[in-house]
Amino acid sequence: MKQWFVKTSVAVLAILLAELFSAWCLKEFTTRFEHHYSPYKATAIAMAAAVLFFYPVLEFSQKYIKGISEGFVKGAKKASGGNFWVVIAGVFLALFLLFAGFAKLRYNKNVFKDLKNEVVRIL
């Protein structure tokens, strides 16, 4: 069970990190072109850019992203002294950080600020 969780966690973190990186790159690229062209031309440019540029970049960087994810999980295991619950907490921390990254990228929301304001409101 523990080995399956660690293996699955590495795969999930690698996928989400690659998706976050890809979405950020695509957003940066398309924002430079969407105001200068019609929506159809801007869409075609974004699609071409995704295929011609981002796919090879992601294929190359995916092994590094997977290495980062594996390093994070191995570091959590080492720091925990073998305590599996600490590894689980580390994985959930990484998922929360990725969630914050997606929220900032897609909706320009600062999860940490909103969480702090919610805690202050409750207290």
C-alpha positions in Angstrom: 0.0 0.0 0.0 2.8 2.4 0.9 4.7 1.7 -2.2 1.6 2.2 -4.4 0.8 5.5 -2.7 4.4 6.8 -3.2 4.4 5.7 -6.9 1.0 7.2 -7.5 1.9 10.4 -5.7 5.0 10.9 -7.9 2.9 10.4 -11.0 0.1 12.8 -9.9 2.6 15.5 -8.8 4.5 15.2 -12.1 1.4 15.4 -14.2 0.0 18.5 -12.3 3.4 20.2 -12.3 3.8 19.7 -16.0 0.2 20.9 -16.6 0.8 24.0 -14.5 4.0 24.8 -16.4 2.3 24.2 -19.8 -0.7 26.4 -18.9 1.6 29.2 -17.7 3.7 29.1 -20.9 0.7 29.1 -23.1 -1.0 31.9 -21.1 2.2 34.0 -21.4 2.4 33.3 -25.1 -1.2 33.9 -26.0 -1.6 37.1 -24.1 1.0 38.7 -26.3 -1.0 37.9 -29.5 -4.6 37.9 -28.6 -5.1 41.7 -28.7 -3.2 42.1 -32.0 -5.2 39.7 -34.1 -8.8 38.5 -34.5 -9.9 35.8 -32.1 -9.7 33.2 -34.9 -6.1 34.1 -35.8 -5.1 34.3 -32.2 -6.6 30.9 -31.6 -4.7 29.4 -34.6 -1.5 31.0 -33.4 -2.0 29.6 -29.9 -2.7 26.1 -31.3 0.3 26.2 -33.6 2.5 27.5 -30.7 1.3 24.6 -28.5 2.1 22.0 -31.0 5.3 23.4 -32.5 7.0 24.8 -29.4 5.5 23.6 -26.1 5.1 19.9 -26.9 8.9 19.4 -27.5 9.7 21.6 -24.5 7.4 19.6 -22.3 8.7 16.3 -23.5 12.2 17.4 -22.7 11.3 18.9 -19.3 9.0 16.1 -18.3 11.9 14.0 -17.0 13.1 16.9 -14.9 9.6 17.6 -13.6 9.3 13.9 -12.7 12.7 14.1 -11.0 11.5 17.1 -9.0 8.4 15.2 -7.9 10.4 12.1 -7.0 12.9 14.2 -5.1 10.1 15.9 -3.2 8.5 12.6 -2.1 11.9 11.0 -1.3 12.8 14.1 0.7 9.5 13.9 2.6 10.2 10.2 3.3 13.7 11.0 4.5 12.6 14.0 6.6 9.8 11.9 8.2 12.2 9.3 9.4 10.1 6.6 7.8 6.8 7.9 9.3 4.3 7.3 6.5 1.8 9.9 7.8 4.4 12.6 7.3 4.9 11.5 3.7 1.1 11.7 3.2 1.1 15.2 4.7 4.0 16.2 2.4 2.1 15.0 -0.7 -1.0 17.0 0.4 1.2 20.0 1.0 2.5 19.7 -2.6 -1.0 19.3 -3.9 -2.1 22.4 -2.1 0.8 24.4 -3.5 -0.1 23.2 -7.0 -3.7 24.2 -6.3 -2.6 27.7 -5.3 -0.5 27.9 -8.5 -3.5 26.9 -10.7 -5.8 29.3 -8.9 -3.3 32.2 -9.4 -2.8 31.3 -13.0 -6.3 30.7 -14.1 -8.3 33.1 -11.9 -5.7 35.5 -10.5 -6.7 34.4 -7.0 -4.2 34.4 -4.1 -5.2 31.3 -2.1 -2.9 32.2 0.8 -4.3 35.7 1.2 -7.9 34.4 0.9 -7.2 31.6 3.4 -5.7 34.1 5.9 -8.7 36.5 5.5 -11.1 33.6 6.0 -9.2 32.5 9.2 -9.3 36.1 10.5 -13.0 36.4 9.7 -13.8 33.2 11.6 -11.7 34.1 14.7 
